[in-house]
Amino acid sequence: MSNITEIANYAKESADKLGIKKFDIYGSTADATSVQVDQGEPKQVKASNLSGVTVRVWNEDNTMGVTSTTDVDPKGLELALKTAYEASFFGVKENVPDFSPESTVPLNNSSHEKAPQAPVSQLIESLLVAEKEVLAAHPAIKGVPYNSLAQRDIDKFYLNSDGAMRTESHSISSIYLYSKTEEDGRKPRSGGAFRINRSLEALDINGCIKETAEKTISHLNYEKIKSGKYRVVFSPDAFLSLLGAFSNLFNAQSILDKQSLSTPDDLGKQIASPLLSVYDDALHPANIGAETFDGEGTPTRKVSLIENGVLTGFLHSAGTAKRMNAKPTGNANIGAKVSVSPNFYHVFAAVPGEQELSLETAENVIFIDDLQALHAGVKALQGSFSLPFDGWLVNNGVKTSIESATVAGDFLELLKSIIFVEKEPELTPGGVCPKIWVDELSITGE
């Protein structure tokens, strides 16, 4: 991405030339390389460089037009401003988006540290070794059909005609392994793991290999399970994928559109067990690709959503905040419409529970590792879900893999039925979360 001050200068000159008084521009560029391997051979190498800017222009009647372009040279910007200006006369008349009141507030910690990118040959080499070690872990493991080692450099900026100018950059490396077994007369079983860090050097590839192999091996001796009500323990990943599926609970845009399980009056209501607290915290130290500002230039921050089981906050853009008499929270994405989305969940035990529960001593609990078919099995506006899962029946620390089963319930009831939130947090792609114990849920076996 060419220098941000240069872009700002072009934009101002073009806007002056076109008689545009009010505009803003959000842009990002991602330089990514990823590799995949198959049975000891490189299978795919992908390199991509994606860049794009979104330009918004307000006219004299204060209606707004938007256009997107991948072209950030002076000509491209001038064309984008012109197109957005023309589009502004057809813009919405109600709830017209505006600059964020916080677009010029100083950022406390903008990061510009990029890690040097490793050569592709090193990525392939590391992934081939990882595949080989997973295959060697057990004779039944016959393949690692899904795998990827990737690195990305990301730059983004926001500027507007009120003098806002923000920029940041960071690097991310990640590895994903997912293995499959084949044994005579047995169903194929699988297991996977994921790791993320700032650079390839810092990436815990061995931990990923070990977790993939252990998980896969633990699924080899599987058994059918009787249908019924069980006490259920969600892995951090499983709990966060469920929370994400019902994130309309906290999403101010969904609430205003009446597409949410919450209403504006629900703030201050007890919606979950007092053991549970949930924050959206883009700046959490564990968030590798932490963004310090959103698409409207609003600084990101820690937003308390549930505190001791009480609904305490919503995620806002500048527009939803204005309509609900709140502050923007740094969760906006700009486009033809401004949308709101979570940044990085931080789930933790608000208060220590009366009881310490442990998978080492629990009897007959189901440990759900991974939920599937989230797009199909979730009714986000009814609050209900019915999802196939990978997991184990756990008895006094002994894990027996479950051949195939489905978990069903109502998300708001599930939140109220939480009986224990473990202390040890784990990092997942969507946030930081410990294991979550739920009193009972319906499990349908074979």
MIMARKE-418366 format. One record per residue (C-alpha): residue in three letters; x, z, y; residue number from 1. Coordinates in pm, whole numbers, plus 50000, padded with zeros to 5 digits. Layout:
N
<residu ALA	X X	Z Z	Y Y	num NUM>
...
END
This chain:
446
<residu MET	X 50000	Z 50000	Y 50000	num 1>
<residu SER	X 50155	Z 49904	Y 50331	num 2>
<residu ASN	X 50214	Z 50180	Y 50578	num 3>
<residu ILE	X 49900	Z 50366	Y 50682	num 4>
<residu THR	X 49989	Z 50377	Y 51053	num 5>
<residu GLU	X 50027	Z 49997	Y 51045	num 6>
<residu ILE	X 49684	Z 49963	Y 50884	num 7>
<residu ALA	X 49537	Z 50197	Y 51144	num 8>
<residu ASN	X 49691	Z 49991	Y 51423	num 9>
<residu TYR	X 49562	Z 49658	Y 51282	num 10>
<residu ALA	X 49220	Z 49811	Y 51238	num 11>
<residu LYS	X 49207	Z 49940	Y 51596	num 12>
<residu GLU	X 49324	Z 49607	Y 51739	num 13>
<residu SER	X 49070	Z 49410	Y 51533	num 14>
<residu ALA	X 48790	Z 49653	Y 51621	num 15>
<residu ASP	X 48872	Z 49628	Y 51994	num 16>
<residu LYS	X 48879	Z 49249	Y 51967	num 17>
<residu LEU	X 48537	Z 49250	Y 51793	num 18>
<residu GLY	X 48391	Z 49509	Y 52033	num 19>
<residu ILE	X 48342	Z 49764	Y 51752	num 20>
<residu LYS	X 48345	Z 50123	Y 51880	num 21>
<residu LYS	X 48284	Z 50317	Y 51561	num 22>
<residu PHE	X 48429	Z 50252	Y 51214	num 23>
<residu ASP	X 48607	Z 50418	Y 50926	num 24>
<residu ILE	X 48821	Z 50298	Y 50636	num 25>
<residu TYR	X 48892	Z 50457	Y 50299	num 26>
<residu GLY	X 49148	Z 50295	Y 50073	num 27>
<residu SER	X 49334	Z 50356	Y 49752	num 28>
<residu THR	X 49586	Z 50185	Y 49533	num 29>
<residu ALA	X 49674	Z 50265	Y 49172	num 30>
<residu ASP	X 49978	Z 50129	Y 48996	num 31>
<residu ALA	X 49934	Z 50188	Y 48623	num 32>
<residu THR	X 50112	Z 50107	Y 48297	num 33>
<residu SER	X 49974	Z 50193	Y 47956	num 34>
<residu VAL	X 50086	Z 50117	Y 47601	num 35>
<residu GLN	X 49919	Z 50132	Y 47259	num 36>
<residu VAL	X 50079	Z 50107	Y 46914	num 37>
<residu ASP	X 49952	Z 50024	Y 46566	num 38>
<residu GLN	X 50124	Z 50112	Y 46236	num 39>
<residu GLY	X 50474	Z 50118	Y 46381	num 40>
<residu GLU	X 50435	Z 49814	Y 46607	num 41>
<residu PRO	X 50353	Z 49788	Y 46980	num 42>
<residu LYS	X 49991	Z 49668	Y 47000	num 43>
<residu GLN	X 49920	Z 49638	Y 47369	num 44>
<residu VAL	X 50099	Z 49683	Y 47698	num 45>
<residu LYS	X 49887	Z 49684	Y 48013	num 46>
<residu ALA	X 50014	Z 49692	Y 48367	num 47>
<residu SER	X 49773	Z 49688	Y 48657	num 48>
<residu ASN	X 49787	Z 49724	Y 49030	num 49>
<residu LEU	X 49447	Z 49788	Y 49175	num 50>
<residu SER	X 49393	Z 49835	Y 49543	num 51>
<residu GLY	X 49083	Z 49838	Y 49752	num 52>
<residu VAL	X 48949	Z 49949	Y 50086	num 53>
<residu THR	X 48595	Z 50031	Y 50194	num 54>
<residu VAL	X 48518	Z 49964	Y 50559	num 55>
<residu ARG	X 48213	Z 50110	Y 50734	num 56>
<residu VAL	X 48101	Z 50001	Y 51080	num 57>
<residu TRP	X 47829	Z 50149	Y 51306	num 58>
<residu ASN	X 47665	Z 49933	Y 51574	num 59>
<residu GLU	X 47518	Z 50025	Y 51914	num 60>
<residu ASP	X 47187	Z 50128	Y 51749	num 61>
<residu ASN	X 47386	Z 50355	Y 51518	num 62>
<residu THR	X 47291	Z 50177	Y 51196	num 63>
<residu MET	X 47576	Z 50119	Y 50953	num 64>
<residu GLY	X 47715	Z 49835	Y 50744	num 65>
<residu VAL	X 47965	Z 49857	Y 50458	num 66>
<residu THR	X 48203	Z 49611	Y 50298	num 67>
<residu SER	X 48481	Z 49639	Y 50041	num 68>
<residu THR	X 48793	Z 49429	Y 50011	num 69>
<residu THR	X 49122	Z 49426	Y 49822	num 70>
<residu ASP	X 49289	Z 49260	Y 50116	num 71>
<residu VAL	X 49462	Z 49503	Y 50356	num 72>
<residu ASP	X 49658	Z 49259	Y 50568	num 73>
<residu PRO	X 49547	Z 49208	Y 50934	num 74>
<residu LYS	X 49332	Z 48904	Y 50850	num 75>
<residu GLY	X 49162	Z 49079	Y 50558	num 76>
<residu LEU	X 49085	Z 49386	Y 50768	num 77>
<residu GLU	X 48950	Z 49184	Y 51056	num 78>
<residu LEU	X 48719	Z 48995	Y 50821	num 79>
<residu ALA	X 48603	Z 49319	Y 50659	num 80>
<residu LEU	X 48524	Z 49479	Y 50997	num 81>
<residu LYS	X 48336	Z 49168	Y 51105	num 82>
<residu THR	X 48133	Z 49153	Y 50782	num 83>
<residu ALA	X 48051	Z 49524	Y 50795	num 84>
<residu TYR	X 47942	Z 49489	Y 51160	num 85>
<residu GLU	X 47709	Z 49202	Y 51070	num 86>
<residu ALA	X 47570	Z 49403	Y 50778	num 87>
<residu SER	X 47508	Z 49704	Y 51004	num 88>
<residu PHE	X 47199	Z 49539	Y 51156	num 89>
<residu PHE	X 47033	Z 49553	Y 50814	num 90>
<residu GLY	X 47141	Z 49912	Y 50749	num 91>
<residu VAL	X 46905	Z 50202	Y 50668	num 92>
<residu LYS	X 46728	Z 50367	Y 50960	num 93>
<residu GLU	X 46682	Z 50711	Y 50802	num 94>
<residu ASN	X 46959	Z 50956	Y 50714	num 95>
<residu VAL	X 47226	Z 50716	Y 50836	num 96>
<residu PRO	X 47567	Z 50835	Y 50713	num 97>
<residu ASP	X 47801	Z 50961	Y 50982	num 98>
<residu PHE	X 48164	Z 51072	Y 51006	num 99>
<residu SER	X 48233	Z 51400	Y 50836	num 100>
<residu PRO	X 48261	Z 51678	Y 51097	num 101>
<residu GLU	X 48575	Z 51778	Y 50904	num 102>
<residu SER	X 48750	Z 51440	Y 50894	num 103>
<residu THR	X 49001	Z 51551	Y 51156	num 104>
<residu VAL	X 49051	Z 51911	Y 51036	num 105>
<residu PRO	X 49421	Z 51957	Y 50941	num 106>
<residu LEU	X 49495	Z 51951	Y 50566	num 107>
<residu ASN	X 49692	Z 52249	Y 50444	num 108>
<residu ASN	X 49884	Z 52085	Y 50159	num 109>
<residu SER	X 49895	Z 51709	Y 50133	num 110>
<residu SER	X 50117	Z 51599	Y 49845	num 111>
<residu HIS	X 50345	Z 51297	Y 49854	num 112>
<residu GLU	X 50552	Z 51369	Y 49547	num 113>
<residu LYS	X 50570	Z 51081	Y 49304	num 114>
<residu ALA	X 50753	Z 51096	Y 48974	num 115>
<residu PRO	X 50977	Z 50801	Y 48891	num 116>
<residu GLN	X 50797	Z 50571	Y 48645	num 117>
<residu ALA	X 50954	Z 50550	Y 48300	num 118>
<residu PRO	X 51039	Z 50201	Y 48167	num 119>
<residu VAL	X 50780	Z 50046	Y 47932	num 120>
<residu SER	X 51032	Z 50048	Y 47645	num 121>
<residu GLN	X 51051	Z 50428	Y 47672	num 122>
<residu LEU	X 50670	Z 50458	Y 47666	num 123>
<residu ILE	X 50650	Z 50245	Y 47352	num 124>
<residu GLU	X 50935	Z 50433	Y 47187	num 125>
<residu SER	X 50776	Z 50774	Y 47257	num 126>
<residu LEU	X 50436	Z 50661	Y 47130	num 127>
<residu LEU	X 50579	Z 50506	Y 46811	num 128>
<residu VAL	X 50752	Z 50837	Y 46733	num 129>
<residu ALA	X 50425	Z 51024	Y 46799	num 130>
<residu GLU	X 50229	Z 50791	Y 46568	num 131>
<residu LYS	X 50491	Z 50826	Y 46295	num 132>
<residu GLU	X 50483	Z 51207	Y 46312	num 133>
<residu VAL	X 50102	Z 51222	Y 46293	num 134>
<residu LEU	X 50107	Z 50989	Y 45989	num 135>
<residu ALA	X 50376	Z 51204	Y 45824	num 136>
<residu ALA	X 50178	Z 51526	Y 45871	num 137>
<residu HIS	X 49955	Z 51470	Y 45566	num 138>
<residu PRO	X 49926	Z 51201	Y 45295	num 139>
<residu ALA	X 49554	Z 51156	Y 45368	num 140>
<residu ILE	X 49621	Z 51052	Y 45730	num 141>
<residu LYS	X 49631	Z 50674	Y 45710	num 142>
<residu GLY	X 49616	Z 50567	Y 46070	num 143>
<residu VAL	X 49604	Z 50658	Y 46438	num 144>
<residu PRO	X 49347	Z 50396	Y 46541	num 145>
<residu TYR	X 49317	Z 50519	Y 46899	num 146>
<residu ASN	X 49629	Z 50604	Y 47093	num 147>
<residu SER	X 49763	Z 50555	Y 47440	num 148>
<residu LEU	X 50051	Z 50665	Y 47658	num 149>
<residu ALA	X 49997	Z 50592	Y 48026	num 150>
<residu GLN	X 50146	Z 50655	Y 48368	num 151>
<residu ARG	X 49986	Z 50604	Y 48709	num 152>
<residu ASP	X 50096	Z 50623	Y 49070	num 153>
<residu ILE	X 49810	Z 50674	Y 49312	num 154>
<residu ASP	X 49804	Z 50646	Y 49693	num 155>
<residu LYS	X 49496	Z 50695	Y 49908	num 156>
<residu PHE	X 49414	Z 50711	Y 50276	num 157>
<residu TYR	X 49126	Z 50767	Y 50516	num 158>
<residu LEU	X 49109	Z 50685	Y 50885	num 159>
<residu ASN	X 48837	Z 50654	Y 51148	num 160>
<residu SER	X 48788	Z 50555	Y 51512	num 161>
<residu ASP	X 48777	Z 50926	Y 51612	num 162>
<residu GLY	X 49147	Z 50954	Y 51531	num 163>
<residu ALA	X 49127	Z 51085	Y 51175	num 164>
<residu MET	X 49421	Z 50976	Y 50962	num 165>
<residu ARG	X 49498	Z 51114	Y 50619	num 166>
<residu THR	X 49714	Z 50997	Y 50333	num 167>
<residu GLU	X 49837	Z 51130	Y 49997	num 168>
<residu SER	X 50012	Z 51016	Y 49680	num 169>
<residu HIS	X 50070	Z 51148	Y 49332	num 170>
<residu SER	X 50175	Z 51052	Y 48980	num 171>
<residu ILE	X 50004	Z 51121	Y 48648	num 172>
<residu SER	X 50119	Z 51070	Y 48289	num 173>
<residu SER	X 49889	Z 51114	Y 47989	num 174>
<residu ILE	X 49887	Z 51077	Y 47612	num 175>
<residu TYR	X 49591	Z 51044	Y 47376	num 176>
<residu LEU	X 49608	Z 51043	Y 46994	num 177>
<residu TYR	X 49317	Z 51012	Y 46749	num 178>
<residu SER	X 49382	Z 50990	Y 46376	num 179>
<residu LYS	X 49176	Z 50892	Y 46071	num 180>
<residu THR	X 49199	Z 50988	Y 45705	num 181>
<residu GLU	X 49121	Z 50806	Y 45381	num 182>
<residu GLU	X 49078	Z 50984	Y 45049	num 183>
<residu ASP	X 48913	Z 50861	Y 44728	num 184>
<residu GLY	X 48549	Z 50957	Y 44706	num 185>
<residu ARG	X 48560	Z 51139	Y 45042	num 186>
<residu LYS	X 48431	Z 51042	Y 45385	num 187>
<residu PRO	X 48695	Z 50944	Y 45641	num 188>
<residu ARG	X 48766	Z 51233	Y 45881	num 189>
<residu SER	X 48932	Z 51230	Y 46220	num 190>
<residu GLY	X 49073	Z 51445	Y 46497	num 191>
<residu GLY	X 49220	Z 51389	Y 46839	num 192>
<residu ALA	X 49407	Z 51550	Y 47126	num 193>
<residu PHE	X 49497	Z 51474	Y 47487	num 194>
<residu ARG	X 49771	Z 51593	Y 47724	num 195>
<residu ILE	X 49832	Z 51526	Y 48093	num 196>
<residu ASN	X 50114	Z 51605	Y 48336	num 197>
<residu ARG	X 50291	Z 51477	Y 48647	num 198>
<residu SER	X 50562	Z 51280	Y 48467	num 199>
<residu LEU	X 50652	Z 51150	Y 48122	num 200>
<residu GLU	X 50938	Z 51406	Y 48107	num 201>
<residu ALA	X 50696	Z 51695	Y 48158	num 202>
<residu LEU	X 50431	Z 51562	Y 47917	num 203>
<residu ASP	X 50377	Z 51784	Y 47611	num 204>
<residu ILE	X 50384	Z 51503	Y 47353	num 205>
<residu ASN	X 50478	Z 51738	Y 47067	num 206>
<residu GLY	X 50183	Z 51965	Y 47142	num 207>
<residu CYS	X 49955	Z 51661	Y 47130	num 208>
<residu ILE	X 50099	Z 51547	Y 46794	num 209>
<residu LYS	X 50063	Z 51895	Y 46647	num 210>
<residu GLU	X 49705	Z 51945	Y 46766	num 211>
<residu THR	X 49595	Z 51601	Y 46640	num 212>
<residu ALA	X 49746	Z 51661	Y 46297	num 213>
<residu GLU	X 49615	Z 52017	Y 46262	num 214>
<residu LYS	X 49264	Z 51919	Y 46368	num 215>
<residu THR	X 49254	Z 51621	Y 46133	num 216>
<residu ILE	X 49385	Z 51820	Y 45836	num 217>
<residu SER	X 49133	Z 52100	Y 45905	num 218>
<residu HIS	X 48850	Z 51846	Y 45864	num 219>
<residu LEU	X 48963	Z 51730	Y 45517	num 220>
<residu ASN	X 48776	Z 51987	Y 45308	num 221>
<residu TYR	X 48433	Z 51950	Y 45464	num 222>
<residu GLU	X 48098	Z 52078	Y 45349	num 223>
<residu LYS	X 47733	Z 52018	Y 45431	num 224>
<residu ILE	X 47564	Z 52280	Y 45644	num 225>
<residu LYS	X 47211	Z 52421	Y 45623	num 226>
<residu SER	X 46988	Z 52356	Y 45923	num 227>
<residu GLY	X 46896	Z 52662	Y 46124	num 228>
<residu LYS	X 46977	Z 52883	Y 46421	num 229>
<residu TYR	X 47344	Z 52975	Y 46453	num 230>
<residu ARG	X 47566	Z 53159	Y 46694	num 231>
<residu VAL	X 47776	Z 52883	Y 46852	num 232>
<residu VAL	X 48120	Z 52882	Y 47015	num 233>
<residu PHE	X 48196	Z 52583	Y 47241	num 234>
<residu SER	X 48551	Z 52460	Y 47285	num 235>
<residu PRO	X 48651	Z 52426	Y 47654	num 236>
<residu ASP	X 48622	Z 52047	Y 47626	num 237>
<residu ALA	X 48277	Z 52063	Y 47463	num 238>
<residu PHE	X 48141	Z 52310	Y 47721	num 239>
<residu LEU	X 48272	Z 52106	Y 48015	num 240>
<residu SER	X 48128	Z 51783	Y 47878	num 241>
<residu LEU	X 47788	Z 51953	Y 47861	num 242>
<residu LEU	X 47826	Z 52099	Y 48211	num 243>
<residu GLY	X 47924	Z 51752	Y 48336	num 244>
<residu ALA	X 47619	Z 51596	Y 48171	num 245>
<residu PHE	X 47395	Z 51835	Y 48366	num 246>
<residu SER	X 47596	Z 51835	Y 48691	num 247>
<residu ASN	X 47279	Z 51733	Y 48879	num 248>
<residu LEU	X 47223	Z 52114	Y 48888	num 249>
<residu PHE	X 47477	Z 52145	Y 49172	num 250>
<residu ASN	X 47465	Z 51794	Y 49317	num 251>
<residu ALA	X 47308	Z 51802	Y 49664	num 252>
<residu GLN	X 47241	Z 51427	Y 49660	num 253>
<residu SER	X 47053	Z 51457	Y 49326	num 254>
<residu ILE	X 46860	Z 51755	Y 49465	num 255>
<residu LEU	X 46754	Z 51564	Y 49780	num 256>
<residu ASP	X 46656	Z 51265	Y 49562	num 257>
<residu LYS	X 46452	Z 51504	Y 49341	num 258>
<residu GLN	X 46666	Z 51398	Y 49045	num 259>
<residu SER	X 46791	Z 51745	Y 48964	num 260>
<residu LEU	X 46712	Z 52057	Y 48762	num 261>
<residu SER	X 46755	Z 52254	Y 49090	num 262>
<residu THR	X 46568	Z 52262	Y 49420	num 263>
<residu PRO	X 46710	Z 52367	Y 49759	num 264>
<residu ASP	X 46536	Z 52706	Y 49715	num 265>
<residu ASP	X 46721	Z 52791	Y 49394	num 266>
<residu LEU	X 47033	Z 52922	Y 49573	num 267>
<residu GLY	X 47066	Z 53292	Y 49498	num 268>
<residu LYS	X 46871	Z 53268	Y 49172	num 269>
<residu GLN	X 47009	Z 53397	Y 48844	num 270>
<residu ILE	X 47045	Z 53081	Y 48633	num 271>
<residu ALA	X 47304	Z 53193	Y 48378	num 272>
<residu SER	X 47439	Z 53499	Y 48200	num 273>
<residu PRO	X 47613	Z 53739	Y 48445	num 274>
<residu LEU	X 47932	Z 53677	Y 48242	num 275>
<residu LEU	X 47966	Z 53321	Y 48371	num 276>
<residu SER	X 48127	Z 53191	Y 48689	num 277>
<residu VAL	X 48182	Z 52824	Y 48768	num 278>
<residu TYR	X 48376	Z 52679	Y 49061	num 279>
<residu ASP	X 48450	Z 52322	Y 49157	num 280>
<residu ASP	X 48811	Z 52353	Y 49266	num 281>
<residu ALA	X 49000	Z 52031	Y 49337	num 282>
<residu LEU	X 49302	Z 52234	Y 49451	num 283>
<residu HIS	X 49330	Z 52444	Y 49132	num 284>
<residu PRO	X 49704	Z 52461	Y 49042	num 285>
<residu ALA	X 49628	Z 52314	Y 48697	num 286>
<residu ASN	X 49469	Z 52000	Y 48845	num 287>
<residu ILE	X 49745	Z 51743	Y 48801	num 288>
<residu GLY	X 49596	Z 51466	Y 49018	num 289>
<residu ALA	X 49461	Z 51707	Y 49280	num 290>
<residu GLU	X 49304	Z 51523	Y 49573	num 291>
<residu THR	X 49324	Z 51698	Y 49909	num 292>
<residu PHE	X 49046	Z 51496	Y 50077	num 293>
<residu ASP	X 48741	Z 51297	Y 49968	num 294>
<residu GLY	X 48614	Z 50948	Y 50052	num 295>
<residu GLU	X 48485	Z 51067	Y 50392	num 296>
<residu GLY	X 48811	Z 51239	Y 50483	num 297>
<residu THR	X 48666	Z 51589	Y 50426	num 298>
<residu PRO	X 48928	Z 51833	Y 50292	num 299>
<residu THR	X 48861	Z 51935	Y 49931	num 300>
<residu ARG	X 48832	Z 52307	Y 49857	num 301>
<residu LYS	X 48719	Z 52571	Y 49613	num 302>
<residu VAL	X 48338	Z 52565	Y 49595	num 303>
<residu SER	X 48160	Z 52849	Y 49420	num 304>
<residu LEU	X 47870	Z 52703	Y 49217	num 305>
<residu ILE	X 47779	Z 52991	Y 48988	num 306>
<residu GLU	X 47898	Z 53344	Y 49056	num 307>
<residu ASN	X 47819	Z 53611	Y 48793	num 308>
<residu GLY	X 47540	Z 53387	Y 48668	num 309>
<residu VAL	X 47386	Z 53337	Y 49016	num 310>
<residu LEU	X 47357	Z 52985	Y 49161	num 311>
<residu THR	X 47570	Z 53012	Y 49476	num 312>
<residu GLY	X 47641	Z 52662	Y 49599	num 313>
<residu PHE	X 47594	Z 52287	Y 49585	num 314>
<residu LEU	X 47837	Z 51995	Y 49612	num 315>
<residu HIS	X 47793	Z 51809	Y 49941	num 316>
<residu SER	X 47886	Z 51496	Y 50129	num 317>
<residu ALA	X 47869	Z 51498	Y 50510	num 318>
<residu GLY	X 47516	Z 51353	Y 50489	num 319>
<residu THR	X 47370	Z 51596	Y 50236	num 320>
<residu ALA	X 47532	Z 51890	Y 50418	num 321>
<residu LYS	X 47366	Z 51785	Y 50745	num 322>
<residu ARG	X 47024	Z 51751	Y 50579	num 323>
<residu MET	X 47053	Z 52086	Y 50402	num 324>
<residu ASN	X 47212	Z 52271	Y 50692	num 325>
<residu ALA	X 47534	Z 52336	Y 50499	num 326>
<residu LYS	X 47899	Z 52236	Y 50519	num 327>
<residu PRO	X 48046	Z 51927	Y 50350	num 328>
<residu THR	X 48248	Z 52038	Y 50044	num 329>
<residu GLY	X 48486	Z 51744	Y 49990	num 330>
<residu ASN	X 48291	Z 51582	Y 49704	num 331>
<residu ALA	X 48186	Z 51250	Y 49861	num 332>
<residu ASN	X 48264	Z 50900	Y 49734	num 333>
<residu ILE	X 48197	Z 50625	Y 49986	num 334>
<residu GLY	X 48041	Z 50290	Y 49916	num 335>
<residu ALA	X 47721	Z 50111	Y 50010	num 336>
<residu LYS	X 47566	Z 50451	Y 49942	num 337>
<residu VAL	X 47758	Z 50775	Y 49968	num 338>
<residu SER	X 47750	Z 50957	Y 49634	num 339>
<residu VAL	X 47853	Z 51310	Y 49540	num 340>
<residu SER	X 48052	Z 51411	Y 49232	num 341>
<residu PRO	X 48246	Z 51714	Y 49103	num 342>
<residu ASN	X 48626	Z 51722	Y 49138	num 343>
<residu PHE	X 48763	Z 51974	Y 48886	num 344>
<residu TYR	X 48571	Z 52254	Y 48718	num 345>
<residu HIS	X 48708	Z 52608	Y 48691	num 346>
<residu VAL	X 48499	Z 52814	Y 48448	num 347>
<residu PHE	X 48586	Z 53180	Y 48389	num 348>
<residu ALA	X 48451	Z 53520	Y 48289	num 349>
<residu ALA	X 48315	Z 53684	Y 48602	num 350>
<residu VAL	X 48304	Z 54029	Y 48446	num 351>
<residu PRO	X 48443	Z 54152	Y 48115	num 352>
<residu GLY	X 48169	Z 54145	Y 47849	num 353>
<residu GLU	X 48042	Z 54457	Y 47672	num 354>
<residu GLN	X 48169	Z 54305	Y 47351	num 355>
<residu GLU	X 48496	Z 54135	Y 47266	num 356>
<residu LEU	X 48421	Z 53856	Y 47021	num 357>
<residu SER	X 48679	Z 53668	Y 46818	num 358>
<residu LEU	X 48678	Z 53376	Y 46576	num 359>
<residu GLU	X 48914	Z 53586	Y 46360	num 360>
<residu THR	X 48643	Z 53845	Y 46284	num 361>
<residu ALA	X 48314	Z 53664	Y 46351	num 362>
<residu GLU	X 48088	Z 53581	Y 46057	num 363>
<residu ASN	X 47898	Z 53258	Y 46014	num 364>
<residu VAL	X 47950	Z 53110	Y 46362	num 365>
<residu ILE	X 47978	Z 52743	Y 46441	num 366>
<residu PHE	X 48276	Z 52634	Y 46647	num 367>
<residu ILE	X 48197	Z 52305	Y 46825	num 368>
<residu ASP	X 48512	Z 52116	Y 46914	num 369>
<residu ASP	X 48380	Z 51787	Y 47041	num 370>
<residu LEU	X 48033	Z 51661	Y 47144	num 371>
<residu GLN	X 47942	Z 51295	Y 47092	num 372>
<residu ALA	X 47692	Z 51042	Y 47225	num 373>
<residu LEU	X 47651	Z 51227	Y 47557	num 374>
<residu HIS	X 47507	Z 50918	Y 47725	num 375>
<residu ALA	X 47230	Z 50893	Y 47463	num 376>
<residu GLY	X 47157	Z 51253	Y 47362	num 377>
<residu VAL	X 47115	Z 51414	Y 47703	num 378>
<residu LYS	X 46791	Z 51419	Y 47902	num 379>
<residu ALA	X 46946	Z 51521	Y 48231	num 380>
<residu LEU	X 46616	Z 51571	Y 48416	num 381>
<residu GLN	X 46442	Z 51763	Y 48140	num 382>
<residu GLY	X 46747	Z 51981	Y 48071	num 383>
<residu SER	X 46738	Z 51907	Y 47699	num 384>
<residu PHE	X 47012	Z 51776	Y 47471	num 385>
<residu SER	X 47052	Z 51678	Y 47106	num 386>
<residu LEU	X 47407	Z 51580	Y 47020	num 387>
<residu PRO	X 47615	Z 51510	Y 46710	num 388>
<residu PHE	X 47939	Z 51711	Y 46706	num 389>
<residu ASP	X 48269	Z 51770	Y 46529	num 390>
<residu GLY	X 48326	Z 52131	Y 46434	num 391>
<residu TRP	X 48368	Z 52405	Y 46178	num 392>
<residu LEU	X 48171	Z 52687	Y 46024	num 393>
<residu VAL	X 48392	Z 52993	Y 46082	num 394>
<residu ASN	X 48383	Z 53304	Y 45864	num 395>
<residu ASN	X 48634	Z 53585	Y 45934	num 396>
<residu GLY	X 48888	Z 53337	Y 46064	num 397>
<residu VAL	X 48840	Z 53085	Y 45781	num 398>
<residu LYS	X 48734	Z 52744	Y 45917	num 399>
<residu THR	X 48533	Z 52503	Y 45702	num 400>
<residu SER	X 48477	Z 52159	Y 45848	num 401>
<residu ILE	X 48112	Z 52054	Y 45888	num 402>
<residu GLU	X 48037	Z 51718	Y 45728	num 403>
<residu SER	X 47792	Z 51607	Y 45996	num 404>
<residu ALA	X 47546	Z 51793	Y 46215	num 405>
<residu THR	X 47363	Z 51790	Y 46546	num 406>
<residu VAL	X 47326	Z 52067	Y 46804	num 407>
<residu ALA	X 47012	Z 52077	Y 47020	num 408>
<residu GLY	X 46880	Z 52295	Y 47296	num 409>
<residu ASP	X 46787	Z 52338	Y 47659	num 410>
<residu PHE	X 47083	Z 52361	Y 47897	num 411>
<residu LEU	X 46931	Z 52624	Y 48128	num 412>
<residu GLU	X 46840	Z 52841	Y 47828	num 413>
<residu LEU	X 47190	Z 52793	Y 47690	num 414>
<residu LEU	X 47341	Z 52921	Y 48019	num 415>
<residu LYS	X 47127	Z 53235	Y 47996	num 416>
<residu SER	X 47219	Z 53286	Y 47627	num 417>
<residu ILE	X 47596	Z 53308	Y 47688	num 418>
<residu ILE	X 47716	Z 53633	Y 47525	num 419>
<residu PHE	X 48092	Z 53604	Y 47570	num 420>
<residu VAL	X 48335	Z 53408	Y 47785	num 421>
<residu GLU	X 48690	Z 53427	Y 47645	num 422>
<residu LYS	X 48988	Z 53513	Y 47867	num 423>
<residu GLU	X 49231	Z 53235	Y 47773	num 424>
<residu PRO	X 49162	Z 52924	Y 47983	num 425>
<residu GLU	X 49253	Z 52577	Y 47852	num 426>
<residu LEU	X 49321	Z 52262	Y 48051	num 427>
<residu THR	X 49097	Z 51962	Y 47975	num 428>
<residu PRO	X 49061	Z 51630	Y 48163	num 429>
<residu GLY	X 48757	Z 51770	Y 48350	num 430>
<residu GLY	X 48882	Z 52114	Y 48443	num 431>
<residu VAL	X 48994	Z 52455	Y 48323	num 432>
<residu CYS	X 48770	Z 52653	Y 48090	num 433>
<residu PRO	X 48790	Z 52910	Y 47807	num 434>
<residu LYS	X 48584	Z 52913	Y 47484	num 435>
<residu ILE	X 48218	Z 52997	Y 47550	num 436>
<residu TRP	X 48001	Z 53192	Y 47302	num 437>
<residu VAL	X 47626	Z 53126	Y 47293	num 438>
<residu ASP	X 47389	Z 53360	Y 47114	num 439>
<residu GLU	X 47201	Z 53101	Y 46916	num 440>
<residu LEU	X 47131	Z 52731	Y 46907	num 441>
<residu SER	X 46949	Z 52497	Y 46669	num 442>
<residu ILE	X 47181	Z 52314	Y 46433	num 443>
<residu THR	X 47051	Z 52033	Y 46215	num 444>
<residu GLY	X 47265	Z 51965	Y 45910	num 445>
<residu GLU	X 47212	Z 51712	Y 45635	num 446>
END
